[in-house]
Amino acid sequence: MNRKTFDRSTLRLAIACAALGLSACAVTPQELTPEQQLADAQKDRSAMFDDQEPVTRAISLDEAMARAVKYNLQQRLGLMQRALEDNSLSVANLSLLPQLAASAGWKGRDNVAGSSSESVTTGRQSLEPSTSSDRSSRDANLRLSWNVLDFGVSYFSAKAQANKVLAAEEARRKVVADIVQQVRDAYWQAASAERLQPEVQRALSNARGALDQARQTERQRLVAPLESLRYQKSLLEMIRQLEVVEGELAVSKARLASLMNLPPATTFSLVLPDESSYTQPALAYNLADLEVTAMTERPEIRSESYQARNAVLETRAAMLKLLPGANLFVGANYDSNSYLVNDNWADAGMQVSWNLFNVLAYPAIKKTGETRLQVAELRRQAMRMAVLTQVNVAWREYERSSQVFARSNELQQVQRGILRQSESAFSSQAQSRLERVRTATETVLATRTRDRAFAELQVAHGAVYQAAGLDPLPERIAGSSVDELTRAIAGNSMRLNQGQGAVPAGIAATQQVHYATSTPLVTAAAPSGPLVAQRAQPPAKTLRLDMWESLGSLRGAELVPVEQANGR
């Protein structure tokens, strides 16, 4: 009867397991409902913009950078990736510990676990059926085990993860440098646009008023139709140009707000530069200093160095796996079986295992490791070449932007003089209204061109520091508020502009790089102050490259041969 009951229970359990397995195959995909999508959107929007310090004053360039560094989502992603690598390192360190396993259990059966014996020689039963275990019993054990081979592999894995943590920090540096450079571009575009907006509005108002007057004159037939239409065409062309400028002003501010992670349509003002601010920023480092600094400070090069370290560690771990594995263990045990003389006991032991065929894999693993290291070193050398090229291109672009700004500034000043003369002539009725509107439009366009050239110059100036790996943020910051970040960025910017950044010594002398003198692009139209601090400056290195793909944080940087850069 007990046997039948046991068989029925087993059958029922098998049927239940089969039904559960079949039900798992019946799962169907479920699409997101509109309500779920709306809830996710509201949750994400709240997470994107909550806990931000409100804008209470006009935003300066340093504060715009601080807000971008603190709140930009790309920067947050970089921080989270760094935190993820930190947590992975903690997990890797814990894998170095021995395994401490505790187990407990209960087992029972519906009859006695009895057995008998028979003689090997005669084949007759030598003992009557007997048992040495209870029908139900409990057992528990606590075992400490340590695999020496696993410990070695885990050690190399932990060291590799530590290098990944450092590489994640370099990736975060690169993200910060990119964000700051984008903020610099957007800020100067938006600030100059906000400064120019009243003049654009005034010119548009005059042009539209002149157009209304011209249409009224046409309706009254006070002038010839062809002359009136040509007059209106000229006014419409000028209005179109002014409206294009007006549209650019609105877009530039929205782009800056996005970089600072401000909600769309947020109203804010900027610290507007006055006319005296439009001067060429000076570089406190010569080209040789920047090249040497880039070789040690660029985050991309450091990341490649960490990858080269991991290539060596990966090879060592593979070689270690070829060795025999030794497993050491010690434990405490308990069993409630009443037939045992000792129901609790301690045991210890050691087990060694080795796959002898691993010896055959040694030459291949060694060769693979050497090749992996060579690839890592070549990647680092290629990165150094790309970085060196970026520094030279950024330097040439700064020189070109300086020249463009100097000419644009000169043209803007001349156009301002023409506008003053035109206003005087219009007041004395010596000039038509059309000429007045045309002169005002040309002045707005000349000012906008000058402001764009100045923004490009500021971007080129920052690109030189970025190409050299000079961070916009200091290594240590007193706090994390916007005001504290703003002060830190302002202080670091002043330090860089004064040439107080540390330049590594010895690299240039070791490389024995020879330079050829290059002709400065900035002519006498530039400001009287020197563009570069007076140092013993070697001439510029000539790079003969036809094409180059940016591997660093200066995405989209244009590469031109130095000969073409000098010919611009």
C-alpha positions as CSV (number, residue, x, y, z in Angstrom):
1,M,0.0,0.0,0.0
2,N,2.8,2.3,0.8
3,R,4.4,1.4,-2.5
4,K,1.3,2.4,-4.4
5,T,1.0,5.7,-2.5
6,F,4.6,6.6,-3.2
7,D,4.1,5.8,-6.9
8,R,1.0,8.0,-7.1
9,S,2.8,10.9,-5.4
10,T,5.7,10.6,-7.8
11,L,3.3,10.6,-10.8
12,R,1.4,13.6,-9.5
13,L,4.7,15.5,-9.0
14,A,5.8,14.6,-12.6
15,I,2.5,15.8,-14.0
16,A,2.7,19.1,-12.1
17,C,6.3,19.7,-13.3
18,A,5.3,19.0,-16.9
19,A,2.3,21.3,-16.7
20,L,4.6,24.1,-15.3
21,G,7.1,23.6,-18.1
22,L,4.4,23.7,-20.7
23,S,2.9,26.9,-19.2
24,A,6.3,28.6,-19.6
25,C,6.1,28.1,-23.3
26,A,2.8,30.0,-23.5
27,V,4.3,33.4,-22.6
28,T,3.4,36.1,-25.1
29,P,5.1,39.5,-25.6
30,Q,3.2,42.5,-24.2
31,E,3.5,45.9,-25.8
32,L,3.8,49.1,-23.8
33,T,0.5,50.7,-23.3
34,P,0.1,54.5,-23.9
35,E,-0.5,54.9,-20.2
36,Q,2.8,53.2,-19.4
37,Q,4.7,55.2,-22.0
38,L,3.2,58.4,-20.6
39,A,4.2,57.4,-17.0
40,D,7.7,56.6,-18.2
41,A,8.0,59.9,-20.0
42,Q,6.9,61.9,-16.9
43,K,9.2,59.9,-14.7
44,D,12.2,60.5,-17.0
45,R,11.4,64.2,-17.4
46,S,11.3,64.6,-13.6
47,A,14.6,62.8,-13.2
48,M,16.2,64.9,-16.0
49,F,15.4,68.3,-14.5
50,D,14.8,67.8,-10.7
51,D,17.3,68.8,-8.0
52,Q,18.9,71.5,-10.1
53,E,19.9,74.8,-8.7
54,P,17.6,77.6,-10.1
55,V,19.0,80.3,-12.3
56,T,18.9,83.5,-10.3
57,R,21.2,85.8,-12.2
58,A,22.8,86.3,-15.5
59,I,24.9,83.3,-16.5
60,S,28.6,83.8,-17.2
61,L,30.8,81.5,-19.3
62,D,32.3,79.9,-16.2
63,E,28.8,79.3,-14.7
64,A,27.6,77.8,-18.0
65,M,30.5,75.4,-17.9
66,A,29.8,74.6,-14.3
67,R,26.1,73.9,-15.0
68,A,27.0,71.7,-17.9
69,V,29.6,69.7,-16.0
70,K,27.1,69.2,-13.1
71,Y,23.8,68.6,-14.9
72,N,24.6,67.5,-18.5
73,L,23.2,64.0,-19.0
74,Q,26.3,62.9,-20.9
75,Q,28.4,63.9,-17.9
76,R,26.0,62.0,-15.6
77,L,26.4,59.0,-17.8
78,G,30.2,59.2,-17.5
79,L,30.0,59.4,-13.7
80,M,27.6,56.4,-13.6
81,Q,30.0,54.4,-15.8
82,R,32.8,55.2,-13.5
83,A,30.7,54.1,-10.5
84,L,29.8,50.9,-12.3
85,E,33.5,50.1,-12.8
86,D,34.2,50.9,-9.2
87,N,31.5,48.4,-8.1
88,S,32.9,45.8,-10.5
89,L,36.3,46.3,-8.9
90,S,34.8,45.7,-5.4
91,V,33.2,42.5,-6.8
92,A,36.6,41.4,-8.3
93,N,38.3,42.0,-5.0
94,L,35.8,39.8,-3.2
95,S,36.5,37.0,-5.6
96,L,40.0,36.8,-4.1
97,L,38.6,35.5,-0.8
98,P,38.3,31.7,-0.1
99,Q,34.9,30.1,-0.5
100,L,33.0,29.6,2.7
101,A,29.9,27.4,2.0
102,A,27.3,26.4,4.5
103,S,24.6,23.8,3.8
104,A,21.9,22.1,5.7
105,G,19.3,19.5,4.7
106,W,16.7,17.0,5.6
107,K,15.9,13.7,4.0
108,G,13.4,11.0,4.6
109,R,12.0,7.8,3.0
110,D,8.9,5.7,3.4
111,N,10.7,2.5,4.4
112,V,13.9,1.4,6.1
113,A,17.2,1.7,4.1
114,G,18.3,-1.8,4.8
115,S,20.8,-4.0,3.0
116,S,22.3,-7.5,3.2
117,S,25.5,-9.1,2.1
118,E,26.5,-12.3,0.3
119,S,29.7,-14.3,0.3
120,V,31.9,-13.8,-2.7
121,T,33.1,-17.4,-2.7
122,T,29.9,-19.3,-2.0
123,G,27.3,-16.8,-3.1
124,R,25.2,-17.4,0.0
125,Q,23.8,-14.6,2.2
126,S,26.4,-14.0,4.9
127,L,24.4,-11.5,7.0
128,E,20.8,-10.9,7.7
129,P,19.2,-7.7,6.3
130,S,20.3,-4.7,8.5
131,T,20.2,-0.9,8.4
132,S,22.7,1.8,9.5
133,S,20.6,4.9,8.9
134,D,17.4,6.4,10.2
135,R,14.4,6.7,7.9
136,S,14.7,10.5,8.3
137,S,17.7,12.5,9.2
138,R,19.2,16.0,9.2
139,D,22.7,17.1,8.2
140,A,24.7,20.3,8.0
141,N,28.2,21.3,7.2
142,L,30.4,24.4,7.0
143,R,33.3,24.2,4.5
144,L,36.1,26.6,3.8
145,S,37.8,25.9,0.5
146,W,40.5,27.7,-1.5
147,N,41.6,27.0,-5.0
148,V,45.1,28.3,-5.5
149,L,44.7,28.5,-9.3
150,D,41.4,30.4,-9.1
151,F,43.0,32.8,-6.7
152,G,45.8,33.6,-9.2
153,V,43.4,34.1,-12.0
154,S,41.1,36.3,-9.9
155,Y,44.1,38.3,-8.8
156,F,44.9,39.2,-12.4
157,S,41.2,39.9,-13.1
158,A,41.1,42.3,-10.2
159,K,44.1,44.1,-11.4
160,A,42.6,44.4,-14.9
161,Q,39.4,45.7,-13.4
162,A,41.4,48.3,-11.5
163,N,42.8,49.5,-14.8
164,K,39.3,49.6,-16.2
165,V,38.3,52.0,-13.4
166,L,41.2,54.3,-14.3
167,A,40.2,54.1,-18.0
168,A,36.6,55.0,-17.0
169,E,37.9,58.1,-15.3
170,E,39.8,59.0,-18.4
171,A,36.7,58.5,-20.4
172,R,34.9,60.9,-18.0
173,R,37.7,63.5,-18.5
174,K,37.1,63.2,-22.3
175,V,33.4,63.7,-21.9
176,V,33.9,66.8,-19.7
177,A,36.4,68.3,-22.2
178,D,33.9,67.8,-25.0
179,I,31.1,69.3,-23.1
180,V,33.1,72.3,-22.0
181,Q,34.2,72.9,-25.6
182,Q,30.6,72.8,-26.8
183,V,29.5,75.1,-24.1
184,R,32.3,77.6,-25.0
185,D,31.1,77.6,-28.6
186,A,27.4,77.9,-27.7
187,Y,28.0,80.5,-25.0
188,W,29.8,83.0,-27.2
189,Q,27.4,82.5,-30.1
190,A,24.4,83.1,-27.7
191,A,26.0,86.0,-25.8
192,S,27.0,87.8,-28.9
193,A,23.6,87.1,-30.3
194,E,21.8,88.5,-27.2
195,R,24.0,91.5,-27.3
196,L,23.2,92.1,-31.0
197,Q,19.5,91.5,-30.7
198,P,18.4,95.1,-29.9
199,E,20.3,96.3,-33.0
200,V,18.7,93.7,-35.1
201,Q,15.3,94.6,-33.9
202,R,15.9,98.2,-34.6
203,A,17.2,97.6,-38.1
204,L,14.2,95.3,-38.8
205,S,11.8,97.9,-37.6
206,N,13.3,100.6,-39.8
207,A,13.4,98.2,-42.8
208,R,9.7,97.1,-42.4
209,G,8.7,100.7,-41.9
210,A,10.5,101.7,-45.1
211,L,8.8,98.7,-46.9
212,D,5.3,99.8,-45.8
213,Q,6.0,103.3,-47.0
214,A,7.3,102.0,-50.3
215,R,4.1,100.0,-50.8
216,Q,1.9,102.9,-49.9
217,T,3.9,105.1,-52.4
218,E,3.3,102.4,-55.1
219,R,-0.4,102.3,-54.5
220,Q,-0.6,106.1,-54.7
221,R,1.5,105.9,-58.0
222,L,3.9,108.7,-56.7
223,V,6.9,107.0,-58.4
224,A,7.3,104.8,-61.5
225,P,6.1,101.2,-60.9
226,L,9.5,99.6,-61.9
227,E,11.4,101.9,-59.6
228,S,9.0,101.2,-56.8
229,L,9.3,97.4,-57.3
230,R,13.1,97.5,-57.4
231,Y,13.0,99.6,-54.2
232,Q,10.8,97.1,-52.5
233,K,13.0,94.2,-53.7
234,S,16.0,95.8,-52.1
235,L,14.2,96.2,-48.8
236,L,12.9,92.7,-48.9
237,E,16.4,91.3,-49.4
238,M,17.6,93.2,-46.4
239,I,14.7,92.1,-44.3
240,R,15.3,88.5,-45.2
241,Q,19.0,88.8,-44.2
242,L,18.0,90.4,-40.9
243,E,15.4,87.7,-40.2
244,V,18.0,85.0,-40.8
245,V,20.2,86.7,-38.2
246,E,17.2,86.9,-35.8
247,G,16.5,83.2,-36.2
248,E,20.1,82.3,-35.5
249,L,20.0,84.3,-32.3
250,A,17.1,82.2,-30.9
251,V,18.7,78.9,-31.9
252,S,22.0,79.6,-30.3
253,K,20.5,80.3,-26.9
254,A,18.4,77.1,-27.1
255,R,21.5,75.1,-27.8
256,L,23.2,76.5,-24.8
257,A,20.2,75.7,-22.6
258,S,20.4,72.1,-23.8
259,L,24.0,71.8,-22.9
260,M,23.3,73.1,-19.4
261,N,20.4,70.7,-19.2
262,L,17.9,73.5,-18.6
263,P,14.3,72.6,-19.4
264,P,13.1,73.8,-22.8
265,A,11.8,77.3,-23.1
266,T,13.6,78.3,-19.9
267,T,14.1,82.1,-19.8
268,F,17.6,83.1,-18.8
269,S,20.0,85.9,-19.5
270,L,23.7,85.9,-20.1
271,V,26.6,88.1,-19.0
272,L,27.0,90.1,-22.1
273,P,30.5,91.0,-23.3
274,D,31.3,94.7,-23.9
275,E,33.2,96.0,-26.9
276,S,36.5,95.9,-25.0
277,S,36.1,92.1,-24.5
278,Y,36.5,91.4,-28.2
279,T,40.3,90.9,-28.0
280,Q,42.4,88.0,-29.0
281,P,43.1,85.6,-26.1
282,A,46.8,84.8,-25.6
283,L,48.3,81.4,-25.4
284,A,50.8,81.0,-22.6
285,Y,52.4,77.9,-24.0
286,N,54.5,77.3,-27.1
287,L,53.9,74.5,-29.6
288,A,56.6,72.2,-28.2
289,D,55.2,72.5,-24.7
290,L,51.8,71.6,-25.9
291,E,53.0,68.6,-27.8
292,V,54.9,67.3,-24.8
293,T,52.0,67.9,-22.5
294,A,49.6,66.1,-24.8
295,M,51.8,63.0,-24.8
296,T,51.2,62.5,-21.1
297,E,47.9,64.3,-20.3
298,R,45.5,63.3,-23.1
299,P,42.8,60.9,-21.7
300,E,42.9,58.8,-24.9
301,I,46.6,58.0,-24.5
302,R,46.2,57.1,-20.9
303,S,43.3,54.8,-21.8
304,E,45.4,53.1,-24.3
305,S,48.2,52.6,-21.7
306,Y,45.7,51.0,-19.4
307,Q,44.6,48.7,-22.2
308,A,48.2,47.7,-22.8
309,R,48.5,46.8,-19.1
310,N,45.4,44.6,-19.4
311,A,46.9,42.9,-22.4
312,V,49.8,41.8,-20.3
313,L,47.6,40.8,-17.4
314,E,45.4,38.8,-19.8
315,T,48.4,36.9,-21.1
316,R,49.6,36.2,-17.5
317,A,46.2,34.8,-16.5
318,A,46.2,32.5,-19.6
319,M,49.7,31.2,-18.7
320,L,48.6,30.7,-15.1
321,K,45.7,28.5,-16.2
322,L,48.3,26.0,-17.7
323,L,49.6,25.2,-14.2
324,P,48.1,22.4,-11.9
325,G,45.2,23.4,-9.8
326,A,45.3,22.7,-6.0
327,N,42.2,22.9,-4.0
328,L,42.5,23.1,-0.2
329,F,39.5,22.6,2.1
330,V,38.6,22.3,5.8
331,G,35.1,21.9,7.2
332,A,32.8,21.0,10.1
333,N,30.0,18.5,9.7
334,Y,26.9,17.3,11.6
335,D,24.5,14.4,10.9
336,S,21.6,13.4,13.1
337,N,21.8,9.7,12.1
338,S,21.4,7.8,15.4
339,Y,23.5,4.9,14.2
340,L,26.6,7.1,13.9
341,V,29.2,6.8,16.6
342,N,30.2,10.5,16.1
343,D,27.4,12.7,14.8
344,N,29.7,15.8,14.4
345,W,33.2,15.8,13.0
346,A,35.8,18.0,11.2
347,D,37.7,17.2,8.1
348,A,40.4,18.7,5.9
349,G,42.1,17.8,2.7
350,M,43.8,18.8,-0.5
351,Q,43.1,17.9,-4.1
352,V,45.5,18.5,-7.1
353,S,44.4,18.3,-10.7
354,W,46.2,19.0,-14.0
355,N,45.3,18.7,-17.6
356,L,48.5,17.5,-19.1
357,F,47.4,18.6,-22.6
358,N,47.7,22.2,-21.4
359,V,51.5,21.9,-22.0
360,L,50.7,21.7,-25.7
361,A,48.9,25.1,-25.6
362,Y,51.9,26.9,-24.1
363,P,53.6,28.0,-27.3
364,A,50.4,29.3,-28.8
365,I,49.3,31.2,-25.7
366,K,52.8,32.7,-25.4
367,K,52.7,33.9,-29.1
368,T,49.2,35.2,-28.7
369,G,50.2,37.2,-25.7
370,E,53.2,38.7,-27.5
371,T,51.0,39.6,-30.4
372,R,48.4,41.1,-28.1
373,L,51.0,43.3,-26.5
374,Q,52.4,44.4,-29.8
375,V,48.9,45.4,-31.0
376,A,48.3,47.4,-27.8
377,E,51.6,49.2,-28.1
378,L,50.9,49.9,-31.8
379,R,47.4,51.3,-30.9
380,R,49.0,53.6,-28.3
381,Q,51.6,54.8,-30.9
382,A,48.8,55.4,-33.4
383,M,46.9,57.4,-30.7
384,R,50.0,59.4,-30.0
385,M,50.4,60.3,-33.7
386,A,46.7,61.3,-33.8
387,V,47.1,63.4,-30.7
388,L,50.3,65.0,-32.0
389,T,48.4,65.9,-35.2
390,Q,45.5,67.3,-33.3
391,V,47.8,69.6,-31.3
392,N,49.4,70.9,-34.5
393,V,46.0,71.3,-36.3
394,A,44.5,73.1,-33.3
395,W,47.6,75.4,-33.2
396,R,47.2,76.3,-36.9
397,E,43.5,76.7,-36.6
398,Y,44.1,79.1,-33.7
399,E,46.4,81.2,-35.9
400,R,43.9,81.1,-38.8
401,S,41.1,82.2,-36.5
402,S,43.2,85.0,-35.1
403,Q,43.7,86.3,-38.6
404,V,40.1,86.0,-39.5
405,F,39.0,87.8,-36.3
406,A,41.5,90.6,-36.8
407,R,40.1,91.3,-40.3
408,S,36.5,90.9,-39.2
409,N,37.0,93.3,-36.3
410,E,38.7,95.8,-38.6
411,L,35.8,95.6,-41.1
412,Q,33.3,96.0,-38.3
413,Q,34.9,99.1,-37.1
414,V,35.0,100.6,-40.6
415,Q,31.3,99.7,-41.1
416,R,30.5,101.4,-37.8
417,G,32.1,104.5,-39.1
418,I,30.1,104.3,-42.3
419,L,26.9,103.9,-40.2
420,R,27.7,107.0,-38.2
421,Q,28.2,109.0,-41.4
422,S,25.0,107.6,-42.9
423,E,23.0,108.6,-39.8
424,S,24.3,112.1,-40.0
425,A,23.6,112.3,-43.8
426,F,20.1,111.0,-43.2
427,S,19.4,113.5,-40.5
428,S,20.5,116.3,-42.9
429,Q,18.3,114.7,-45.6
430,A,21.5,114.1,-47.7
431,Q,20.8,110.4,-48.0
432,S,17.7,108.3,-48.8
433,R,15.9,106.1,-46.4
434,L,16.9,103.0,-48.5
435,E,20.6,103.8,-48.1
436,R,20.1,104.3,-44.4
437,V,18.4,100.8,-44.1
438,R,21.1,99.2,-46.3
439,T,23.9,100.7,-44.2
440,A,22.2,99.5,-40.9
441,T,21.7,96.1,-42.4
442,E,25.3,95.9,-43.5
443,T,26.4,97.0,-40.0
444,V,24.4,94.2,-38.4
445,L,25.8,91.7,-40.8
446,A,29.4,92.9,-40.2
447,T,28.9,92.8,-36.5
448,R,27.5,89.3,-36.7
449,T,30.4,88.2,-38.8
450,R,32.8,89.7,-36.3
451,D,31.0,88.0,-33.4
452,R,31.1,84.7,-35.2
453,A,34.8,85.1,-35.9
454,F,35.3,85.9,-32.2
455,A,33.4,82.8,-31.2
456,E,35.4,80.7,-33.5
457,L,38.6,82.2,-32.0
458,Q,37.5,81.3,-28.5
459,V,36.7,77.8,-29.6
460,A,40.1,77.5,-31.3
461,H,41.7,78.8,-28.2
462,G,40.0,76.2,-26.1
463,A,40.7,73.5,-28.6
464,V,44.4,74.1,-28.2
465,Y,44.2,73.4,-24.5
466,Q,41.9,70.4,-25.1
467,A,44.2,68.9,-27.7
468,A,47.1,69.2,-25.1
469,G,45.0,67.4,-22.4
470,L,44.8,70.5,-20.2
471,D,41.6,70.0,-18.2
472,P,39.1,72.8,-17.7
473,L,38.5,71.5,-14.2
474,P,41.2,71.3,-11.4
475,E,42.0,68.0,-9.9
476,R,40.5,68.9,-6.6
477,I,37.3,70.9,-6.0
478,A,36.2,72.2,-2.6
479,G,32.5,71.4,-3.2
480,S,29.9,70.3,-5.8
481,S,27.6,73.3,-5.9
482,V,27.3,75.5,-9.0
483,D,29.0,78.4,-7.3
484,E,31.9,76.3,-6.1
485,L,32.3,74.7,-9.6
486,T,32.2,78.2,-11.2
487,R,35.0,79.5,-9.0
488,A,37.0,76.3,-9.6
489,I,36.6,76.6,-13.4
490,A,37.4,80.4,-13.3
491,G,40.5,79.8,-11.2
492,N,41.8,77.0,-13.4
493,S,41.2,79.0,-16.5
494,M,43.2,81.9,-15.1
495,R,46.0,79.5,-14.1
496,L,46.1,78.1,-17.7
497,N,46.1,81.5,-19.3
498,Q,49.0,82.5,-17.1
499,G,51.0,79.4,-18.1
500,Q,51.0,77.8,-14.7
501,G,50.2,74.3,-16.0
502,A,52.9,71.7,-15.4
503,V,54.8,70.8,-18.6
504,P,56.6,67.4,-18.5
505,A,60.3,67.7,-19.0
506,G,62.6,65.4,-20.9
507,I,60.3,64.0,-23.6
508,A,61.1,66.4,-26.3
509,A,64.9,66.1,-25.7
510,T,64.7,62.4,-25.9
511,Q,62.8,62.4,-29.1
512,Q,65.2,64.9,-30.7
513,V,62.5,66.5,-32.8
514,H,63.7,69.1,-35.2
515,Y,61.5,72.0,-36.2
516,A,61.4,74.4,-39.2
517,T,60.6,78.0,-38.6
518,S,57.0,78.9,-39.6
519,T,55.7,82.3,-40.5
520,P,53.1,83.7,-38.1
521,L,49.7,84.2,-39.6
522,V,48.6,87.1,-37.5
523,T,49.7,90.4,-39.0
524,A,50.0,93.9,-37.6
525,A,46.2,94.1,-37.5
526,A,46.2,91.9,-34.3
527,P,46.2,93.5,-30.9
528,S,49.5,94.8,-29.5
529,G,49.8,92.1,-26.8
530,P,51.7,89.0,-27.8
531,L,49.6,86.0,-28.6
532,V,52.0,83.6,-27.0
533,A,54.0,84.2,-23.8
534,Q,57.7,84.9,-24.5
535,R,59.5,81.6,-24.1
536,A,62.2,79.9,-26.1
537,Q,59.9,78.6,-28.8
538,P,61.0,75.9,-31.2
539,P,59.6,76.3,-34.7
540,A,56.7,74.2,-35.9
541,K,57.0,70.6,-36.8
542,T,56.0,69.7,-40.3
543,L,53.4,66.9,-40.6
544,R,52.9,65.3,-44.0
545,L,49.6,63.6,-43.7
546,D,46.9,63.3,-46.3
547,M,44.0,62.2,-44.1
548,W,43.4,61.5,-40.4
549,E,40.5,60.1,-38.4
550,S,40.1,61.7,-35.0
551,L,40.6,59.1,-32.3
552,G,40.3,61.6,-29.4
553,S,37.9,63.9,-27.9
554,L,38.3,66.6,-30.6
555,R,35.6,65.0,-32.8
556,G,35.1,66.6,-36.2
557,A,38.4,68.4,-36.1
558,E,39.7,69.1,-39.6
559,L,43.1,67.8,-40.5
560,V,45.0,69.7,-43.2
561,P,48.7,69.5,-44.1
562,V,50.8,72.1,-42.4
563,E,51.9,73.4,-45.8
564,Q,48.2,74.2,-46.6
565,A,47.6,75.7,-43.2
566,N,50.5,78.1,-43.8
567,G,49.1,79.0,-47.2
568,R,45.6,80.0,-45.8
